[in-house]
Amino acid sequence: MTTATGRHRGQHRDPVEAALKALVVSGHLIVLGLLGVLVNQQQRHQPVATATAADAESLALVEA
């Protein structure tokens, strides 16, 4: 008589597998949260208006 070693429908899940999956999911959520914070800070510190060529010329004239 042979015994099956594969996973069956009614079998309970391995607690180590569940813990590892929870660790991976929480790690992904932490990384996404940190990326969101970085993007938010980057957008907050960008200048509101960008300099045009005319602005650059006027600045060059003032410094000269």
C-alpha positions as CSV (number, residue, x, y, z in Angstrom):
1,M,0.0,0.0,0.0
2,T,1.4,3.4,-0.9
3,T,0.8,6.7,0.8
4,A,0.3,10.0,-1.0
5,T,2.7,12.7,0.0
6,G,1.1,15.5,-2.0
7,R,-1.2,18.1,-0.6
8,H,-4.9,17.3,-0.6
9,R,-8.0,19.5,-0.3
10,G,-8.7,18.9,3.3
11,Q,-5.2,19.1,4.6
12,H,-4.2,22.0,6.9
13,R,-1.6,24.4,5.7
14,D,1.9,24.4,7.1
15,P,2.2,27.2,9.7
16,V,5.8,28.0,8.6
17,E,4.5,28.6,5.0
18,A,1.8,30.9,6.3
19,A,4.4,32.8,8.5
20,L,6.8,33.2,5.5
21,K,3.9,34.4,3.3
22,A,2.9,37.0,5.9
23,L,6.5,38.2,6.2
24,V,6.8,38.6,2.4
25,V,3.5,40.5,2.2
26,S,4.4,42.8,5.1
27,G,7.8,43.4,3.5
28,H,6.2,44.4,0.2
29,L,3.8,46.8,2.1
30,I,6.6,48.4,4.0
31,V,8.6,49.0,0.7
32,L,5.5,50.5,-1.0
33,G,4.9,52.7,2.0
34,L,8.5,53.9,2.0
35,L,8.4,54.6,-1.7
36,G,5.2,56.6,-1.2
37,V,6.9,58.7,1.5
38,L,9.9,59.3,-0.8
39,V,7.7,60.4,-3.7
40,N,5.7,62.7,-1.5
41,Q,8.9,64.4,-0.1
42,Q,10.3,64.7,-3.6
43,Q,7.2,66.4,-4.9
44,R,7.1,68.7,-1.9
45,H,10.6,70.0,-2.4
46,Q,10.4,70.6,-6.2
47,P,10.2,74.3,-7.2
48,V,6.7,75.4,-8.2
49,A,7.8,77.1,-11.4
50,T,10.6,76.1,-13.8
51,A,12.9,78.7,-15.3
52,T,12.4,79.5,-19.0
53,A,15.1,80.6,-21.4
54,A,14.0,84.2,-21.0
55,D,14.5,83.9,-17.2
56,A,17.9,82.5,-17.7
57,E,18.9,85.4,-20.0
58,S,17.6,88.0,-17.5
59,L,19.6,86.3,-14.7
60,A,22.7,86.3,-16.9
61,L,22.3,90.0,-17.6
62,V,21.9,90.8,-13.9
63,E,25.0,88.9,-12.9
64,A,27.1,90.4,-15.7
